[in-house]
């Protein structure tokens, strides 16, 4: 997990406090991530820079994108995202 990182200006404790999840973790970004925009539309592959885990949910910050994507974390480590937020604080409150 050497590549796992926190968002600039955020600590793991702050992420836990804002989300209300005392077990939130930073996950390795080297994983398959897809964005499912809407039914019938093709899935978009996201290239994660930061991945935060909250049990079976996660937040993904893609490379070259300021939005945060919420999704489900599967047993194989892959993520399917189905909601997007303009900033991390908003995304954490949406968990």
Secondary structure per residue as TSV (DSSP state, phi and psi in degrees):
chain	resnum	aa	ss	phi	psi
A	1	X	-	360.0	28.1
A	2	X	T	-62.8	-26.0
A	3	X	T	-85.9	-9.2
A	4	X	-	-67.8	137.9
A	5	X	-	-145.8	162.5
A	6	X	-	-96.2	155.0
A	7	X	-	-65.1	146.2
A	8	X	T	-56.0	133.3
A	9	X	T	83.4	0.7
A	10	X	-	-116.2	141.9
A	11	X	-	-107.8	162.3
A	12	X	H	-63.3	-36.5
A	13	X	H	-64.1	-41.5
A	14	X	H	-63.8	-41.9
A	15	X	H	-59.8	-43.5
A	16	X	H	-64.9	-40.6
A	17	X	H	-65.1	-46.5
A	18	X	H	-69.6	-39.0
A	19	X	H	-78.4	-25.0
A	20	X	-	81.6	4.9
A	21	X	-	-104.9	106.4
A	22	X	T	-72.2	-9.4
A	23	X	T	-109.7	14.5
A	24	X	-	-58.5	143.3
A	25	X	E	-136.2	158.8
A	26	X	E	-92.7	128.5
A	27	X	E	-107.4	157.8
A	28	X	-	-63.5	128.9
A	29	X	S	-77.1	-6.4
A	30	X	-	-81.3	84.0
A	31	X	S	-158.7	163.8
A	32	X	-	-79.3	127.5
A	33	X	E	-134.1	131.0
A	34	X	E	-125.4	147.1
A	35	X	E	-108.1	121.0
A	36	X	-	-102.6	94.6
A	37	X	-	-66.7	-47.5
A	38	X	S	-164.4	156.1
A	39	X	T	-57.3	135.4
A	40	X	T	89.6	-19.2
A	41	X	S	-85.5	149.3
A	42	X	-	-67.2	144.8
A	43	X	-	-67.3	147.0
A	44	X	E	-109.3	132.1
A	45	X	E	-79.3	128.6
A	46	X	E	-104.2	144.7
A	47	X	-	-109.1	98.9
A	48	X	E	-70.9	138.7
A	49	X	E	-99.5	-41.0
A	50	X	E	-134.8	136.7
A	51	X	E	-131.3	125.3
A	52	X	E	-112.9	131.1
A	53	X	E	-105.8	137.8
A	54	X	E	-135.5	75.6
A	55	X	T	61.5	-114.1
A	56	X	T	-92.3	-0.3
A	57	X	E	-107.7	160.7
A	58	X	E	-152.4	163.2
A	59	X	E	-119.8	134.9
A	60	X	E	-122.9	129.0
A	61	X	E	-109.2	107.8
A	62	X	E	-73.1	157.8
A	63	X	T	-62.9	138.5
A	64	X	T	61.2	32.9
A	65	X	-	-148.2	133.1
A	66	X	-	-88.3	-10.3
A	67	X	-	-79.2	158.8
A	68	X	E	-114.0	135.1
A	69	X	E	-112.0	132.2
A	70	X	E	-98.6	141.2
A	71	X	E	-159.9	-177.3
A	72	X	E	-98.7	135.5
A	73	X	E	-98.2	122.0
A	74	X	-	-96.5	162.1
A	75	X	T	-56.6	-30.0
A	76	X	T	-83.1	1.2
A	77	X	S	93.9	-9.6
A	78	X	-	-76.5	161.7
A	79	X	E	-132.7	135.6
A	80	X	E	-115.7	116.7
A	81	X	E	-95.9	142.3
A	82	X	E	-138.0	4.8
A	83	X	E	-147.3	150.0
A	84	X	E	-129.8	146.8
A	85	X	E	-132.7	149.3
A	86	X	S	-75.9	-23.1
A	87	X	S	-150.2	165.9
A	88	X	H	-66.5	-41.5
A	89	X	H	-59.1	-46.4
A	90	X	H	-60.7	-42.5
A	91	X	H	-64.4	-42.4
A	92	X	H	-63.3	-37.5
A	93	X	H	-71.4	-22.5
A	94	X	T	-82.5	-7.1
A	95	X	-	-64.7	360.0
